[in-house]
Amino acid sequence: MTGIITRRNFLRGSAVVGSGLILAGCDQFDFLGQRDNGVRKVLEQANVLTYQAQRHWIGAQTLAREYSASEIRQGQRPNGSTNPTTPEYLALQAGNFSTYKLTVKGMVDREVSLTLDQLRNMPARSQITRHDCVEGWSCIAKWTGTQLGPVLDMAGVKPGARFCVYHCYDNIQRTLAGDILYYTSSDLIDAYHPQTILSYGLNDQVLPVSNGAPIRLRIERALGYKQPKFLHTIELVDDLSQFGLGHGGYWEDTGYDWYGGI
C-alpha cells in the first residue's frame, strides 16, 4: 500500500498531472490538435519526463493497486465504442466468437494465432483494479484473462523489437475514405507486466461486447484509452511511425499522451 501511495503522490506532484487535465475532452484544449503549439510542446516534454521518471523510480514490475470484491459497487461502465460494425466483427459476434483468433506477428520468431478457447485454457489471472478514464470517472472491476507475456514468449520476440502495437476491430471513426480502426501501443515493459492481461472475463462473467469482447487488453498502470477493446492482432515493431499518424495510437494521433501512465 505504501508504495502505491508514494507512486500516486509522485505523479500528483509532477508536471504531467497538469497535462492529464488536457485529456478530459474539453473544448478549451483544442490546441492539442496543433502540433506546432508552444504550450502543447511543453506538455509533451513533461509527458516524456514522467515516463522516464516512472520507469526509473517506480520499477518495471511494481503493481497497480488491487481491491477487494466488496469494493466493486457497480458494473464496469461501457465507454467509447460499444458495438463495432465492421463486417468481420459482426460475423464473429453472430457466431459467438467461435472462429475468433488473436494473432501475434511482426518482429517475432514465429507468427502465432490463438483461438478464444486456447486463450481461456491457458493459466488465468484475476485482478480487481480501478479503471481511470480521461473523462474524469473511475470504476473498480474484476478482470480475468491470460497474461500477455507468456503469449508473446510463444511467438518469440526478436531482440530488436521495442513496442507492441494493438490492432482492434473497433471502427471508432467513419470517414468518406472508409472506417478508421482503433489502435494503440505500449513498450515491452508494460506488455510483460504481470498485471497486463488479455481479458475475456469481467466481474466473473463473460466479457460483454459493450466492454470489448471477446478480448480486451488490460494495462493496469495506464489510463483507459490504453486498454484497447475488441483486440485481434498484436504486432511487434521497433518503430511506431508507420502506423496512423505515427504517434502510437488513435487518440495519441490527436494529441493524447502516448504513455498514458497513472
LINDA-V147595 format. One record per pair of residues at least 6 apart in sequence whose ideal C-beta (glycine too) atoms are under 7 Angstrom apart, sorted by the first residue. I is the first residue (numbers start at 1). J is the second residue. Records with the same first field share a line. If there is no record, write none. Layout:
I = J, J
This chain:
3 = 62
4 = 65
7 = 58, 62
11 = 17, 262
14 = 50, 53
15 = 46, 49
16 = 46, 47, 50
19 = 43, 46, 47, 257
22 = 29, 32, 43
23 = 134, 256
24 = 134, 135, 136
25 = 135
31 = 37, 39, 40
32 = 40, 254, 255
33 = 254, 255
34 = 40
40 = 255
47 = 257, 259
50 = 261
51 = 259, 261
54 = 261
55 = 189
60 = 189
61 = 193, 194
63 = 195
64 = 129, 195, 220, 221
65 = 130
66 = 127, 128, 129
67 = 128, 129, 130, 140
68 = 128
69 = 128
71 = 140
72 = 128, 140, 141, 142, 203
74 = 139
75 = 203
76 = 131, 139, 141, 202, 203, 211
77 = 137, 139
78 = 210, 211
79 = 133, 224
80 = 172
81 = 170, 172, 182, 229
82 = 210
83 = 209, 210
84 = 169, 170, 171, 230
85 = 171
86 = 169, 171, 179
88 = 169
89 = 169, 230
92 = 99, 100
93 = 209
97 = 116, 213, 214
100 = 115, 116, 214
101 = 113, 114, 115
102 = 113, 114, 119, 198, 215, 231, 232
103 = 111, 113, 232, 233
104 = 111, 112, 151, 152, 155, 234
105 = 111, 233, 235
106 = 235, 236, 237
107 = 157, 158, 160, 161, 236, 237, 238
108 = 155, 156, 157, 158, 236
109 = 155, 156, 158
110 = 155, 156
111 = 155
112 = 154, 155
114 = 151
116 = 200, 214
119 = 146, 198, 200
120 = 200
122 = 146
123 = 146
124 = 144, 145, 146
125 = 145, 147, 197
126 = 142, 143, 144
127 = 143, 195, 220
128 = 140, 142
129 = 143, 220
130 = 138, 140
131 = 138, 139, 141, 224
132 = 138, 223, 224, 262
133 = 224
134 = 223, 224, 225
141 = 202, 203
142 = 203, 204
143 = 197, 199, 201, 202, 218
144 = 199, 200, 201
145 = 197, 198, 199, 200, 201
146 = 197, 198
147 = 194, 196, 197
148 = 191, 196, 197, 198
149 = 191, 192
151 = 198
152 = 191
157 = 236
160 = 238
161 = 188, 236, 237, 238
162 = 187, 188, 238
163 = 185, 186, 187, 237, 240
164 = 185, 186, 188, 191, 234, 236
165 = 183, 185, 235, 237, 243
166 = 183, 184, 185, 217, 228, 231, 234
167 = 181, 183, 232, 233, 235
168 = 181, 182, 183, 228, 229, 230, 231, 232
169 = 230, 232
170 = 181, 182, 229, 230
171 = 179, 181
172 = 180, 182, 250
173 = 180
182 = 228, 250
183 = 243, 244, 249, 250
184 = 225, 226, 228, 248, 249, 250, 252
185 = 240, 248, 249
186 = 219, 226
190 = 196, 219, 221, 222
193 = 221
195 = 220
196 = 218, 219
197 = 218
198 = 215, 217
199 = 207, 215, 216, 218
200 = 207, 214, 215
201 = 207
202 = 208, 211
207 = 213, 214, 216
211 = 229
212 = 229, 230
215 = 231
216 = 227, 228, 229, 231
217 = 227, 228, 231
218 = 227
219 = 226, 227
221 = 261, 262
222 = 260, 261, 262
223 = 260, 262
225 = 251, 256, 260
226 = 260
240 = 246, 248
244 = 250, 253
245 = 253
247 = 253, 258
248 = 258
249 = 258
252 = 258
